[in-house]
């Protein structure tokens, strides 16, 4: 079954234009999936007690409009598939009139936290969530291409406040680091993220970027240039061009 919650866009969630920030949007979707699991008693504590965790493998978030400060919104999510060690989940963000402001597809991997290896999703998970039809959208490939000629931009050592209950850098923080490399006039129409390995407390994350006329690709990598994450931003078309 689908799960939804209502919210009002807070000042702490907006950017300089007083619209919901990109990290605010990803947090809403991530929180909604956690609330969904908690509502079925298969949330954080259940997973920890059973030594498993859902690890996000990829995001594809499409944006029609980002809501303004104080605007009322509805966030929804549902599972639409579970196969082998993968779980598939959709999200929507709607205004009070029912218009879709943003929507997303995501792929998750169920991992044994003791070994770090994927484990098969139990059938009872699908039974518990109740699978719904997949959202009608053009789904991108889970794997993102890494350009050859990327420019090194900087590095950061993962601080404590980046770490979540799974003891690695939270999904939203990768987006936050990548977004800092966008041009000031870049208006996002779509965000794609592929998570390749976990960054943990004290790890060095080095940023590499590639700019084109329609996209910005950011690779967040370790000191051996092995990617933690690949992030791709697609821009909205400029009227008249």
N, C-alpha and C positions, 0 to 999 in steps of 0.2 A: 504494500500500500504506500501511496505517496505521503510525505510528511511536510507540513508547512508551519511557518510562524510569521507573525506580523512584527514590524518594527518601524521606527521613525528614524530618519537619518540624523545622526548626532554630529555635533561640531567636531568631535574628536575623530570622526570618520571621513571628513571632507578634505579636499585639497584647497589650493589657493583660489580656485574659482567657486568655492562653496558647493561643489558637486562631490558625490561619493567618490572617494579615491579608488584607484585600482586595487590596492591592497585591502581597502575596506570591502570591496566587492568579493575578492577571493576569500576573505575571512568570513563573510556572510555565508558563502556557499560551503566552506569547510565546517563552520559551526552548525549549519543545518544538517549536514551528514552526521555529525556527532550527536546532535539532538535526536535524530532519527534512530540511531543505534541505542541511545540511552532510553528512549521511549519503549523499546522492545527488550530491555534488560540484557542487551549484548554490547554494552558500551565500554568505556575505558576500564572500569574495574573488572568486568567479565573477561575482557581480552587479556588484561594483565594476569589475572588468576589462572588463565589457560595458556599463558606464555605465547600468545600470538598477537599480531598487530596488523591493521590495514595500512599499507604503505602506498602513497600516491605514486603512480607510474607516469601519468600524463594528464594534463589539462588541455581543453580547447574551450575558451570562453569568448563568445561573440557579444558585442555591445551595440545596442541600438541607441540608447540614451542613458547617461548616468544621472540618477535622481539628485535633486537639490537638498540642501540643508532643511531639516524639519519635514521633508516629504514622507508620507506614509507609504510603506512598501510591504510586499508579501514575498517571502523566500520559500521555495519549494524544492524538494528533491525526491527521487525514487530510484530504486534499483531496477535495472531492466535485463540483467543477465549475470550469470555466474558460471564460469567454465574453468576446469582445472584449478589453478591457483589465482585466477583473475576474477575481479568483480567489476561490473560496469554500472555507472550511475549518471543520471542527468540532473540538471538544476535549472531553475528559472527564477528571475527576479521580475516582479510585476508591480505596476502602480495600482491605485485604488480603482481605476477604471478597467482593470484587467489587461491592460496593454503590457506586452513583454518588453522590459527594458534591457534585459540581458539573459543569456541562456548558455548552458555549458554541457559538454560531454567530458567524462572522466573515466580513467582506467586505474584500478587499484590492484595491488598484489597482497595476498595474505601471507604473512611471514612468521616463521617460528623465531621468537625473540632470543631464544637460547643459542640457535645455530646461525641465524641470519639467512636461512634458506627458505624459499617458498614452500608452502604446504597446500594441499588440496582443500578447496572450500567445502566444508561439510554441507550436505543436502539440507540440513535443518536451518542453515543460514538463509537459503533461498525460500524455504517454507516460512521462516520467521518474518522476513521482510515482505514477502509477497511480490513477485516480479510484475512490473507494469510494462506497457508498450514503450518502446524506445522513442524518444523525441525525434520528430522529423526535422533533420538538419543535415547539412553536408559535412560529414565527419572527415577530419583530416587524419593523416597517418600518425600513428603513435610516435614513430621515430622521426626525429628532426634532422635535417641535413646541416652539417657544420661546414661553413665556407673555408676555403684554403687560406685566404689572405686576411686574417683577422688582426686587428690592432689591439695590443695590450693597453689596458687603461688604468689598472690599479689593483690593489689587493687589500684584504681585511682579514684579521684573525677573529674567528667566530667567538663572540662573547657569550656570557651566561644567559643573557636575556633573549638570545636567539633560539635557545634550546626548549623543546616541548616535552610532553610526558613520555614520548618514545626515545628521549635522550639523544635526539639529533636536531639539526637546524629545521625549524618549522617551514612548511611548504611556502607560506606567504613571504618569508624572508628572502627567498631566492628571487621572487618577483620584485620585491622592494629594491634589492641590490641592482637588478637588471634595469629597472625603470629609471634609475638615476642617470643612465647613459643615453636616455632619449633626448632628441632636440626639443627645445622649449615649445615649438609650434607643432609638434607631432601629436595628432589626434588619433587615438587607438580605436580601431574597429574590431580587432580580434587579437587575442592573446593565446599563444600556444606554448606549453611548457613540457619538456621531457625531463624526468628525474632519473639519473643514471646511477648515482650512488649517494650515500648519506654523508653530509658534512657534520662533524661533531665538534664539541667544545674544544677550542684551541687549534683547530685546523685552519690552515691558511687557504683562503678562497681568492683566486686571481681572476679578474674580469678581462674578457676579450670581446671585441665588438666588430661588427660589419654593418655598414650603412648602405642602403640602396634607396632608390627614389620612392619605393613603396613599402619598405620593411626595414626593421632593425633586428639583427640577430646578436644575442649575447650568449657567450659561453662562460660559465662559472666553473673554474677548474682548480685542481690541486697543483702542487709545486712541480709535478711531473707532467702537467698539461692534460691530465685525465679528467674528463668533465664530471662534475657533480650534477650539473644541470645545463640544459640548452633551452634558451628562452627566445621566442620569436614574436615580435610585435608587428602587426599589419596595420597600415594607416588607412584612414577614411579617404576616399577620393576627394580631390579638391574641385569644387564646382567650376565648370568651364574648362576643365583640363581632361 
